[in-house]
């Protein structure tokens, strides 16, 4: 069994050359919000959810990009309500959020 039930890797890549990247789409703010909300809801820690920073996940066109393991489900999020939906549906109820998935 994995140490965490869900492990979310959140791209925070900032490109120096000005090309499109997740950081330009508010990834840092959404990452911090996801960490805070999971802690507030008691979802953080062993056997629960871990939110981690990641470098470039090579999905810049969909940014901010993130991936949840162990299922390897890719998501994008536009605002905090999208993060809330991922937390509520995926982490709490165990159901992927199809409208936010990156294929």
DSSP file (Angstrom, degrees, kcal/mol; ACC not computed):
  #  RESIDUE AA STRUCTURE BP1 BP2  ACC     N-H-->O    O-->H-N    N-H-->O    O-->H-N    TCO  KAPPA ALPHA  PHI   PSI    X-CA   Y-CA   Z-CA
    1    1 A X              0   0    0      0, 0.0     2,-0.1     0, 0.0     4,-0.1   0.000 360.0 360.0 360.0 143.5    0.0    0.0    0.0
    2    2 A X        -     0   0    0      2,-0.1    45,-0.0     1,-0.1     4,-0.0  -0.359 360.0-122.9 -70.8 151.9    1.1    3.5   -0.8
    3    3 A X  S    S+     0   0    0     43,-0.1    44,-3.0    -2,-0.1     2,-0.4   0.864 101.3  39.8 -63.1 -36.4    2.1    5.9    2.1
    4    4 A X  S    S-     0   0    0     42,-0.2    45,-0.2    43,-0.2     3,-0.1  -0.895  72.6-143.7-113.5 145.2   -0.6    8.3    0.8
    5    5 A X  S    S+     0   0    0     43,-1.5     2,-0.4    -2,-0.4    44,-0.2   0.921  94.3  16.7 -68.7 -43.6   -4.0    7.4   -0.6
    6    6 A X  E     -a   49   0A   0     42,-2.3    44,-1.9    64,-0.1     2,-0.5  -0.991  65.9-167.7-131.3 139.8   -3.7   10.3   -3.1
    7    7 A X  E     -aB  50  69A   0     62,-2.9    62,-2.7    -2,-0.4     2,-0.6  -0.959   8.8-164.4-129.1 111.6   -0.6   12.1   -4.2
    8    8 A X  E     -aB  51  68A   0     42,-2.9    44,-3.2    -2,-0.5     2,-0.6  -0.862   3.0-161.8-102.0 123.0   -1.2   15.3   -6.3
    9    9 A X  E     -aB  52  67A   0     58,-2.8    58,-2.1    -2,-0.6     2,-0.6  -0.920  10.0-162.1-103.9 121.7    1.8   16.8   -8.2
   10   10 A X  E     -aB  53  66A   0     42,-2.9    44,-2.1    -2,-0.6     2,-0.3  -0.913  16.0-130.0-112.7 115.9    1.1   20.4   -9.1
   11   11 A X  E     +a   54   0A   0     54,-2.4    44,-0.2    -2,-0.6    53,-0.2  -0.478  31.8 167.6 -67.7 125.8    3.2   22.0  -11.9
   12   12 A X        +     0   0    0     42,-2.4    -1,-0.1    -2,-0.3    43,-0.1   0.052  21.9 154.0-120.8  21.2    4.6   25.3  -10.7
   13   13 A X        -     0   0    0     42,-0.3    10,-2.0    41,-0.2     2,-0.5  -0.244  26.8-164.4 -60.5 134.5    7.0   25.7  -13.6
   14   14 A X        -     0   0    0      8,-0.1     2,-0.4     9,-0.1     6,-0.1  -0.976  12.5-145.7-119.0 114.8    8.1   29.3  -14.6
   15   15 A X    >   -     0   0    0     -2,-0.5     3,-0.8     4,-0.3     6,-0.1  -0.652   4.2-152.9 -85.2 134.6    9.7   29.5  -18.0
   16   16 A X  T 3  S+     0   0    0     -2,-0.4    -1,-0.1     1,-0.2     0, 0.0   0.776  89.8  63.3 -73.3 -28.5   12.4   32.1  -18.4
   17   17 A X  T 3  S-     0   0    0      1,-0.1    -1,-0.2     3,-0.1     3,-0.1   0.395 112.3-110.7 -84.1   4.0   11.9   32.6  -22.1
   18   18 A X    <   +     0   0    0     -3,-0.8     3,-0.1     1,-0.3    -2,-0.1   0.416  69.6 142.7  83.5  -2.9    8.4   33.9  -21.7
   19   19 A X        -     0   0    0      1,-0.2    -4,-0.3    -5,-0.0    -1,-0.3  -0.300  65.4 -74.3 -67.8 157.7    6.7   30.8  -23.3
   20   20 A X        +     0   0    0     -3,-0.1     2,-0.3    -6,-0.1    -1,-0.2  -0.199  64.6 161.7 -54.1 137.2    3.5   29.6  -21.9
   21   21 A X    >   -     0   0    0     -3,-0.1     3,-0.8    39,-0.1     4,-0.4  -0.973  51.9-104.1-154.3 164.4    3.8   27.9  -18.5
   22   22 A X  G > >S+     0   0    0     -2,-0.3     3,-1.6     1,-0.2     5,-1.4   0.846 115.1  62.4 -62.6 -35.5    1.6   26.9  -15.5
   23   23 A X  G > 5S+     0   0    0    -10,-2.0     3,-1.3     1,-0.3    -1,-0.2   0.840  97.4  58.5 -60.6 -32.6    3.0   29.7  -13.3
   24   24 A X  G < 5S+     0   0    0     -3,-0.8    -1,-0.3   -11,-0.3    -2,-0.2   0.650 102.7  55.7 -70.0 -14.3    1.5   32.3  -15.8
   25   25 A X  G < 5S-     0   0    0     -3,-1.6    -1,-0.3    -4,-0.4    -2,-0.2   0.067 127.0 -91.9-108.3  23.0   -1.9   30.8  -15.2
   26   26 A X  T <>5S+     0   0    0     -3,-1.3     4,-2.0     3,-0.1     5,-0.2   0.721  74.1 147.1  81.1  22.2   -2.0   31.2  -11.4
   27   27 A X  H  >< +     0   0    0     -5,-1.4     4,-2.6     1,-0.2     5,-0.2   0.875  68.1  55.1 -60.7 -39.7   -0.6   27.8  -10.5
   28   28 A X  H  > S+     0   0    0     -5,-0.2     4,-2.3     1,-0.2    -1,-0.2   0.927 109.5  46.0 -62.4 -44.9    1.2   29.0   -7.4
   29   29 A X  H  > S+     0   0    0      1,-0.2     4,-2.2     2,-0.2    -1,-0.2   0.908 114.9  47.3 -63.4 -42.6   -1.9   30.5   -5.8
   30   30 A X  H  X S+     0   0    0     -4,-2.0     4,-2.5     2,-0.2    -2,-0.2   0.868 110.2  53.1 -69.1 -36.0   -4.0   27.4   -6.6
   31   31 A X  H  X S+     0   0    0     -4,-2.6     4,-2.2     2,-0.2    -2,-0.2   0.950 110.7  46.4 -60.5 -50.3   -1.3   25.1   -5.2
   32   32 A X  H  X S+     0   0    0     -4,-2.3     4,-2.4     1,-0.2    -2,-0.2   0.903 112.5  51.0 -60.7 -41.4   -1.2   27.0   -1.9
   33   33 A X  H  X S+     0   0    0     -4,-2.2     4,-2.9     1,-0.2     5,-0.2   0.921 108.4  51.4 -62.1 -44.3   -5.0   27.0   -1.8
   34   34 A X  H  X S+     0   0    0     -4,-2.5     4,-2.3     1,-0.2    -2,-0.2   0.908 111.0  48.3 -60.6 -42.9   -5.1   23.2   -2.4
   35   35 A X  H  X S+     0   0    0     -4,-2.2     4,-2.0     2,-0.2    -1,-0.2   0.935 113.8  46.3 -62.6 -46.9   -2.6   22.6    0.5
   36   36 A X  H  X S+     0   0    0     -4,-2.4     4,-2.9     1,-0.2    -2,-0.2   0.929 113.0  48.9 -62.7 -46.6   -4.5   24.9    2.9
   37   37 A X  H  X S+     0   0    0     -4,-2.9     4,-2.2     1,-0.2     6,-0.2   0.904 110.1  50.9 -62.9 -42.0   -7.9   23.3    2.0
   38   38 A X  H  <>S+     0   0    0     -4,-2.3     5,-3.1    -5,-0.2     6,-0.7   0.904 113.0  46.4 -62.8 -39.7   -6.7   19.8    2.4
   39   39 A X  H ><5S+     0   0    0     -4,-2.0     3,-1.5     4,-0.2    -2,-0.2   0.933 111.4  51.3 -66.3 -45.2   -5.2   20.7    5.9
   40   40 A X  H 3<5S+     0   0    0     -4,-2.9    -2,-0.2     1,-0.3    -1,-0.2   0.854 111.9  47.6 -59.1 -35.5   -8.4   22.5    6.9
   41   41 A X  T 3<5S-     0   0    0     -4,-2.2    -1,-0.3    -5,-0.2    -2,-0.2   0.411 115.2-115.0 -87.7   1.9  -10.5   19.4    5.9
   42   42 A X  T < 5S+     0   0    0     -3,-1.5    -3,-0.2    -4,-0.2    -2,-0.1   0.776  80.4 124.4  71.5  26.5   -8.2   17.0    7.8
   43   43 A X      < +     0   0    0     -5,-3.1     6,-3.1    -6,-0.2     2,-0.2   0.518  43.3  95.7 -96.0  -6.1   -7.2   15.3    4.5
   44   44 A X  B     +c   49   0A   0     -6,-0.7     2,-0.2     4,-0.2     6,-0.2  -0.582  62.2  41.6 -89.1 146.9   -3.4   15.8    4.9
   45   45 A X  S >  S-     0   0    0      4,-1.2     3,-2.3    -2,-0.2    -6,-0.0  -0.540  92.9  -8.9 118.7-179.8   -1.0   13.2    6.2
   46   46 A X  T 3  S+     0   0    0      1,-0.3   -42,-0.2    -2,-0.2     3,-0.1  -0.210 129.4  10.4 -54.1 131.7   -0.2    9.5    6.2
   47   47 A X  T 3  S+     0   0    0    -44,-3.0    -1,-0.3     1,-0.2   -43,-0.2   0.490 125.1  67.4  78.2   3.3   -2.9    7.4    4.5
   48   48 A X  S <  S-     0   0    0     -3,-2.3   -42,-2.3   -45,-0.2   -43,-1.5   0.137  96.5 -34.6-122.4-125.0   -4.6   10.6    3.2
   49   49 A X  E     -ac   6  44A   0     -6,-3.1    -4,-1.2   -44,-0.2     2,-0.4  -0.871  39.3-168.4-114.8 139.9   -3.6   13.3    0.6
   50   50 A X  E     -a    7   0A   0    -44,-1.9   -42,-2.9    -2,-0.4     2,-0.5  -0.998   6.6-160.2-124.7 127.6   -0.2   14.8   -0.2
   51   51 A X  E     -a    8   0A   0     -2,-0.4     2,-0.3   -44,-0.2   -42,-0.2  -0.942  19.3-177.5-107.3 120.8    0.0   17.9   -2.3
   52   52 A X  E     -a    9   0A   0    -44,-3.2   -42,-2.9    -2,-0.5     2,-0.2  -0.911  27.6-118.8-123.2 146.9    3.5   18.4   -3.9
   53   53 A X  E     -a   10   0A   0     -2,-0.3     2,-0.3   -44,-0.2   -42,-0.2  -0.520  34.6-169.9 -71.2 146.1    5.2   21.0   -6.0
   54   54 A X  E     -a   11   0A   0    -44,-2.1   -42,-2.4    -2,-0.2   -41,-0.2  -0.973  18.4-129.2-135.3 153.4    6.4   19.7   -9.4
   55   55 A X  S    S-     0   0    0     -2,-0.3   -42,-0.3     1,-0.2   -43,-0.1   0.056  72.6 -26.7 -76.7-159.5    8.6   21.1  -12.1
   56   56 A X        -     0   0    0      1,-0.2    -1,-0.2   -44,-0.1   -35,-0.0  -0.306  49.7-171.8 -59.7 127.6    7.4   21.1  -15.7
   57   57 A X        -     0   0    0     -3,-0.1    -1,-0.2     8,-0.1     9,-0.1   0.306  43.7-119.2 -99.6   5.0    4.9   18.3  -16.3
   58   58 A X  S    S+     0   0    0      1,-0.1     3,-0.1     7,-0.1    -2,-0.1   0.792  89.5 104.9  62.9  32.3    5.1   19.1  -20.1
   59   59 A X    >   +     0   0    0      1,-0.1     3,-2.3     6,-0.0     4,-0.2  -0.168  33.5 142.2-127.4  37.7    1.3   19.9  -20.3
   60   60 A X  G >   +     0   0    0      1,-0.3     3,-1.7     2,-0.2   -39,-0.1   0.784  62.1  64.9 -54.1 -36.5    1.8   23.7  -20.5
   61   61 A X  G 3  S+     0   0    0      1,-0.3    -1,-0.3    -3,-0.1   -40,-0.1   0.701 107.8  43.0 -63.6 -17.8   -1.1   24.2  -23.0
   62   62 A X  G <  S-     0   0    0     -3,-2.3    -1,-0.3    13,-0.1    -2,-0.2   0.334 102.8-166.8-106.4   4.6   -3.5   23.0  -20.3
   63   63 A X    <   +     0   0    0     -3,-1.7     2,-0.1    -4,-0.2    13,-0.1   0.064  64.0  50.7 -56.0 155.3   -2.0   24.9  -17.4
   64   64 A X  S    S-     0   0    0    -53,-0.2    13,-0.8    11,-0.1     2,-0.4   0.502  86.6-175.0 -65.0 136.5   -2.2   24.9  -14.5
   65   65 A X  E     + D   0  76A   0     11,-0.2   -54,-2.4   -54,-0.2     2,-0.3  -0.817  11.0 166.7-108.1 144.8   -1.6   21.2  -14.9
   66   66 A X  E     -BD  10  75A   0      9,-2.2     9,-3.0    -2,-0.4     2,-0.4  -0.977  19.1-149.6-149.8 159.0   -1.6   18.6  -12.1
   67   67 A X  E     -BD   9  74A   0    -58,-2.1   -58,-2.8    -2,-0.3     2,-0.5  -0.999   7.2-148.9-136.8 137.1   -1.7   14.8  -11.8
   68   68 A X  E  >> -BD   8  73A   0      5,-2.7     5,-2.0    -2,-0.4     4,-1.2  -0.907  27.8-127.2-107.9 125.8   -3.1   12.6   -9.1
   69   69 A X  E  45S+B    7   0A   0    -62,-2.7   -62,-2.9    -2,-0.5    -2,-0.0  -0.877  79.8  34.4-110.4 148.5   -1.6    9.3   -8.3
   70   70 A X  T  45S+     0   0    0     -2,-0.3    -1,-0.2   -64,-0.2   -64,-0.1  -0.961 128.2  42.5 -89.7  -6.1   -2.1    6.4   -8.0
   71   71 A X  T  45S-     0   0    0      2,-0.1    -2,-0.2     1,-0.0   -65,-0.0   0.672  95.6-134.6 -77.2 -14.5   -4.7    6.7  -10.8
   72   72 A X  T  <5 +     0   0    0     -4,-1.2     2,-0.6     1,-0.2    -3,-0.2   0.927  42.7 166.2  58.7  47.3   -2.5    9.0  -13.0
   73   73 A X  E   < -D   68   0A   0     -5,-2.0    -5,-2.7    28,-0.0     2,-0.4  -0.848  25.8-146.0 -96.6 124.3   -5.5   11.3  -13.6
   74   74 A X  E     -D   67   0A   0     -2,-0.6    28,-2.2    28,-0.5     2,-0.3  -0.731  21.2-179.9 -93.0 136.2   -4.5   14.6  -15.1
   75   75 A X  E     -DE  66 101A   0     -9,-3.0    -9,-2.2    -2,-0.4     2,-0.3  -0.896  18.9-159.8-130.2 160.0   -6.3   17.8  -14.2
   76   76 A X  E     -D   65   0A   0     24,-1.9     2,-0.3    -2,-0.3   -11,-0.2  -0.918  12.8-163.1-126.9 160.5   -6.4   21.5  -15.0
   77   77 A X        -     0   0    0    -13,-0.8     3,-0.1    -2,-0.3   -47,-0.1  -0.996  17.6-171.5-146.0 140.9   -8.0   24.2  -12.8
   78   78 A X  S    S-     0   0    0     -2,-0.3     2,-0.2     1,-0.2    -1,-0.1   0.779  72.9  -5.1 -98.6 -36.0   -9.0   27.8  -13.5
   79   79 A X  S >> S-     0   0    0    -49,-0.0     4,-1.4     1,-0.0     3,-0.8  -0.840  83.4 -79.6-149.4-177.2   -9.9   28.9  -10.0
   80   80 A X  H 3> S+     0   0    0      1,-0.3     4,-2.7    -2,-0.2     5,-0.2   0.808 120.8  62.1 -63.6 -31.1  -10.4   27.9   -6.4
   81   81 A X  H 3> S+     0   0    0      1,-0.2     4,-1.9     2,-0.2    -1,-0.3   0.853 102.2  52.2 -65.4 -31.7  -13.8   26.4   -7.1
   82   82 A X  H <> S+     0   0    0     -3,-0.8     4,-2.1     2,-0.2    -1,-0.2   0.900 109.4  49.0 -67.8 -39.9  -12.1   23.9   -9.5
   83   83 A X  H  X S+     0   0    0     -4,-1.4     4,-2.6     2,-0.2    -2,-0.2   0.922 109.8  52.0 -63.4 -43.8   -9.7   23.0   -6.7
   84   84 A X  H  X S+     0   0    0     -4,-2.7     4,-3.0     1,-0.2     5,-0.2   0.898 108.7  51.2 -58.4 -40.4  -12.6   22.6   -4.3
   85   85 A X  H  X>S+     0   0    0     -4,-1.9     4,-2.8     2,-0.2     5,-0.5   0.900 109.9  48.5 -66.3 -40.6  -14.3   20.3   -6.8
   86   86 A X  I  X>S+     0   0    0     -4,-2.1     4,-1.7     2,-0.2     5,-1.5   0.924 114.5  46.3 -63.6 -43.9  -11.2   18.1   -7.2
   87   87 A X  I  <>S+     0   0    0     -4,-2.6     5,-1.7     3,-0.2     4,-0.2   0.951 118.5  40.9 -63.0 -49.5  -10.8   17.9   -3.4
   88   88 A X  I  <>S+     0   0    0     -4,-3.0     5,-1.4    -5,-0.2    -2,-0.2   0.921 125.9  31.7 -67.7 -45.6  -14.5   17.1   -2.8
   89   89 A X  I  <5S+     0   0    0     -4,-2.8     6,-3.2    -5,-0.2    -3,-0.2   0.930 130.7  28.0 -82.1 -46.8  -15.1   14.7   -5.7
   90   90 A X  I  X<S+     0   0    0     -4,-1.7     4,-0.7    -5,-0.5    -3,-0.2   0.959 128.9  33.3 -83.4 -53.4  -11.8   13.0   -6.1
   91   91 A X  I  4<S+     0   0    0     -5,-1.5    -3,-0.2    -4,-0.2    -4,-0.1   0.868 131.6  28.6 -75.9 -36.3  -10.1   13.0   -2.7
   92   92 A X  I  4<S+     0   0    0     -5,-1.7    -3,-0.2    -6,-0.2    -4,-0.1   0.913 134.8  26.3 -90.3 -48.7  -13.3   12.7   -0.5
   93   93 A X  T  4<S-     0   0    0     -5,-1.4    -3,-0.2    -6,-0.2    -2,-0.1   0.624  96.5-127.2 -93.3 -14.6  -15.7   10.8   -2.7
   94   94 A X     <  +     0   0    0     -4,-0.7     2,-0.5     1,-0.2    -4,-0.3   0.709  65.5 126.9  78.3  20.0  -13.2    8.9   -4.9
   95   95 A X        -     0   0    0     -6,-3.2    -1,-0.2    -7,-0.1    -2,-0.2  -0.939  59.8-121.7-115.5 130.6  -14.7   10.0   -8.2
   96   96 A X        -     0   0    0     -2,-0.5     2,-1.0    -6,-0.1     3,-0.1  -0.318  21.5-124.3 -64.1 149.9  -12.7   11.7  -11.0
   97   97 A X    >>  -     0   0    0      1,-0.2     3,-1.5     2,-0.0     4,-0.5  -0.805  26.4-170.7 -98.4  93.5  -13.8   15.1  -12.1
   98   98 A X  G >4 S+     0   0    0     -2,-1.0     3,-1.2     1,-0.3    -1,-0.2   0.833  78.3  59.9 -58.2 -38.0  -14.3   14.6  -15.8
   99   99 A X  G 34 S+     0   0    0      1,-0.3    -1,-0.3    -3,-0.1    -2,-0.0   0.723 110.6  42.5 -67.2 -19.1  -14.9   18.2  -16.8
  100  100 A X  G <4 S+     0   0    0     -3,-1.5   -24,-1.9   -18,-0.1    -1,-0.3   0.395  89.6 118.4-104.0   0.2  -11.4   19.1  -15.4
  101  101 A X  B <<  -E   75   0A   0     -3,-1.2     2,-0.5    -4,-0.5   -26,-0.3  -0.386  54.2-146.2 -72.1 144.3   -9.5   16.2  -16.8
  102  102 A X              0   0    0    -28,-2.2   -28,-0.5     1,-0.1    -2,-0.1  -0.953 360.0 360.0-105.3 124.7   -6.7   16.6  -19.3
  103  103 A X              0   0    0     -2,-0.5    -1,-0.1   -30,-0.1    -2,-0.0   0.430 360.0 360.0 -95.3 360.0   -6.6   13.7  -21.8
